[in-house]
Every structure is written in C-alpha cells, then in structure tokens.
Amino acid sequence: MKDVSKYKIAKSYASSWVDVSFLNKLEDTVLKEVEILSKSLKDDALLWQKIITPKAGKAIKEDIIKAISKKMKLSKVTSNLLSLVAENSRLDCLSLILDEWQELYYEKKSIVKVNVETVVPLTLTQDKKLKKVLEEKLKKTVKLNYIINKEILGGLKISYGSNLIDDSLQNKLENIKKLMLNR
C-alpha cells in the first residue's frame, strides 16, 4: 500500500514540475537536469541514501539540496522543486518523481521511449537505421534506451509501451525447441 501512495506522490510532484517547466519554456533544460539527477542517484547511491535517511534533519537536507542545486547549476524550476521535495520530507520519492517527469515529458512531446536489448552495442549506422525504422512504424519521435543483455545471445529485443518485438537468438532457439518437443 505504501508504494502505491509513493507513486501517487511522485506523479503529483512530477505533473506540477512538468507544467511549470513547459510554462516557462524550460522543458528541454529541465529534461537534461532530470537525466543528470537520475544518473547521480544511480552513480552516487550512497550519498543520496545519506540525504534521504530519516536520521538527517529536515534543515540539513534542505541545505544539502540547495548546495547540490548550486553546484550542479540547476535551473530555478528544478532547484525549487528539489527544495519543495526536501521541505516536505519526500526525498525518498525523488527517483520516482524523476522517472515520472520523463514519462510526462515524453508524452507531451509525443516521444515514444523504446527499450532495445542487445548483446553488444549497435554501431552508429545501425542505431540510426533502427531509429528511422521505428519512427516510420510508430509515426512518432523515438528515444532509444539501450540495455546490454548477454542472455539473449544475439539479435534484438525491442519493447515500447505494452509491445514487445523479440527477434533475439534466445527466443528463436526456444521456439525451435518447442517445435521439436511437439513432434
């Protein structure tokens, strides 16, 4: 039950943040900041855990957030959001807020986020070709998110929304196995 409420909280903050970002015509700037903050949460998990922990006082958290905003040279829109999240003791929802902000941004910009699983990174030429094919198929701008997955053995596994295109070697081998077992 708690997780559901965290998602609702995250959606509420992200929705307001997106609205303010677009209203101030800073949405692309804020997108970059969201990406940087998301990366920071993953790369500096220990630091963020210290900030998020209930042991750290509210005033200390707010001061740290202000220092981070200043050091990262974040826009006023993003700095204000982070300060508000810290002030309301909702830093534990920050990762969800950042994820939700990106989803809402993509929705407003008619961008489809596509996850592409491969065994090895695609070349620049392959990347451009895949993006072009997907944009023609979906009739929208596509944001590719690559995931290296050795288990698929080869080929691609592409997912967007509730759709999955599994052209992986692993899937092909499993299908052959099923055919052989059914004979």
FENBEL-V318650 format. One record per residue. N is the residue number from 1. RES is the residue in three letters. PHI is phi in whole degrees, 0 to 359 (999 if undefined). D_FIRST is the distance of its C-alpha to the first C-alpha in Angstrom with 2 decimals. Layout:
N&RES&PHI&D_FIRST ; N&RES&PHI&D_FIRST
This chain:
1&MET&999&0.00 ; 2&LYS&298&3.80 ; 3&ASP&298&5.50 ; 4&VAL&300&5.35 ; 5&SER&293&6.67 ; 6&LYS&296&8.92 ; 7&TYR&294&10.25 ; 8&LYS&296&11.05 ; 9&ILE&299&12.70 ; 10&ALA&300&14.52 ; 11&LYS&297&15.72 ; 12&SER&296&17.03 ; 13&TYR&297&18.95 ; 14&ALA&297&20.20 ; 15&SER&298&21.37 ; 16&SER&296&23.35 ; 17&TRP&297&24.69 ; 18&VAL&298&25.89 ; 19&ASP&302&27.55 ; 20&VAL&294&29.35 ; 21&SER&299&30.35 ; 22&PHE&290&31.93 ; 23&LEU&300&33.45 ; 24&ASN&270&35.18 ; 25&LYS&55&36.12 ; 26&LEU&245&34.53 ; 27&GLU&302&32.04 ; 28&ASP&287&33.92 ; 29&THR&295&34.30 ; 30&VAL&294&30.62 ; 31&LEU&302&29.83 ; 32&LYS&299&32.00 ; 33&GLU&294&30.33 ; 34&VAL&297&26.83 ; 35&GLU&297&28.27 ; 36&ILE&294&29.88 ; 37&LEU&295&26.81 ; 38&SER&298&24.72 ; 39&LYS&296&27.58 ; 40&SER&298&27.81 ; 41&LEU&299&24.17 ; 42&LYS&280&24.97 ; 43&ASP&286&28.53 ; 44&ASP&246&28.07 ; 45&ALA&305&24.72 ; 46&LEU&296&26.16 ; 47&LEU&300&27.31 ; 48&TRP&294&24.03 ; 49&GLN&298&22.23 ; 50&LYS&295&24.82 ; 51&ILE&287&24.17 ; 52&ILE&284&20.36 ; 53&THR&307&20.48 ; 54&PRO&298&20.00 ; 55&LYS&295&23.54 ; 56&ALA&287&25.13 ; 57&GLY&292&25.99 ; 58&LYS&302&25.01 ; 59&ALA&295&28.67 ; 60&ILE&296&29.10 ; 61&LYS&301&26.15 ; 62&GLU&298&27.63 ; 63&ASP&295&31.05 ; 64&ILE&296&29.92 ; 65&ILE&298&28.25 ; 66&LYS&297&31.52 ; 67&ALA&294&33.54 ; 68&ILE&297&31.57 ; 69&SER&300&31.97 ; 70&LYS&291&35.65 ; 71&LYS&296&36.27 ; 72&MET&276&34.60 ; 73&LYS&54&36.42 ; 74&LEU&284&33.37 ; 75&SER&297&33.98 ; 76&LYS&298&33.49 ; 77&VAL&299&30.67 ; 78&THR&289&28.68 ; 79&SER&301&29.78 ; 80&ASN&296&28.69 ; 81&LEU&297&25.21 ; 82&LEU&299&24.83 ; 83&SER&298&26.27 ; 84&LEU&296&23.91 ; 85&VAL&298&20.83 ; 86&ALA&294&22.45 ; 87&GLU&300&23.48 ; 88&ASN&269&20.00 ; 89&SER&54&18.68 ; 90&ARG&242&16.52 ; 91&LEU&299&18.47 ; 92&ASP&293&15.54 ; 93&CYS&261&14.57 ; 94&LEU&303&18.22 ; 95&SER&300&18.17 ; 96&LEU&294&15.63 ; 97&ILE&297&17.79 ; 98&LEU&297&20.88 ; 99&ASP&298&19.75 ; 100&GLU&294&18.77 ; 101&TRP&302&22.09 ; 102&GLN&299&24.03 ; 103&GLU&299&22.55 ; 104&LEU&294&23.43 ; 105&TYR&299&26.79 ; 106&TYR&300&27.63 ; 107&GLU&299&26.79 ; 108&LYS&295&29.06 ; 109&LYS&268&31.78 ; 110&SER&55&31.60 ; 111&ILE&251&31.02 ; 112&VAL&257&29.53 ; 113&LYS&274&27.92 ; 114&VAL&242&29.35 ; 115&ASN&269&28.52 ; 116&VAL&237&31.69 ; 117&GLU&263&31.82 ; 118&THR&221&35.30 ; 119&VAL&279&37.06 ; 120&VAL&230&39.05 ; 121&PRO&300&38.78 ; 122&LEU&284&40.57 ; 123&THR&287&43.78 ; 124&LEU&300&44.00 ; 125&THR&296&45.96 ; 126&GLN&296&43.42 ; 127&ASP&300&40.58 ; 128&LYS&297&42.53 ; 129&LYS&294&43.46 ; 130&LEU&299&39.93 ; 131&LYS&299&38.64 ; 132&LYS&298&41.55 ; 133&VAL&298&41.03 ; 134&LEU&293&37.30 ; 135&GLU&294&38.02 ; 136&GLU&293&40.75 ; 137&LYS&293&38.58 ; 138&LEU&272&35.54 ; 139&LYS&57&37.75 ; 140&LYS&213&35.48 ; 141&THR&290&35.47 ; 142&VAL&243&33.77 ; 143&LYS&247&32.07 ; 144&LEU&273&32.44 ; 145&ASN&239&30.12 ; 146&TYR&272&31.88 ; 147&ILE&230&30.37 ; 148&ILE&276&32.86 ; 149&ASN&222&32.17 ; 150&LYS&294&35.07 ; 151&GLU&292&33.69 ; 152&ILE&280&34.65 ; 153&LEU&70&38.28 ; 154&GLY&172&39.52 ; 155&GLY&78&39.09 ; 156&LEU&227&36.03 ; 157&LYS&232&32.54 ; 158&ILE&244&31.51 ; 159&SER&224&28.16 ; 160&TYR&207&27.15 ; 161&GLY&55&24.53 ; 162&SER&257&24.18 ; 163&ASN&261&27.77 ; 164&LEU&222&29.15 ; 165&ILE&246&32.81 ; 166&ASP&253&33.47 ; 167&ASP&249&37.06 ; 168&SER&272&36.63 ; 169&LEU&297&39.25 ; 170&GLN&302&36.64 ; 171&ASN&295&35.70 ; 172&LYS&297&39.41 ; 173&LEU&295&40.21 ; 174&GLU&296&37.47 ; 175&ASN&294&38.90 ; 176&ILE&297&42.40 ; 177&LYS&300&41.27 ; 178&LYS&298&39.82 ; 179&LEU&299&43.09 ; 180&MET&293&45.17 ; 181&LEU&288&43.28 ; 182&ASN&277&43.67 ; 183&ARG&274&47.48
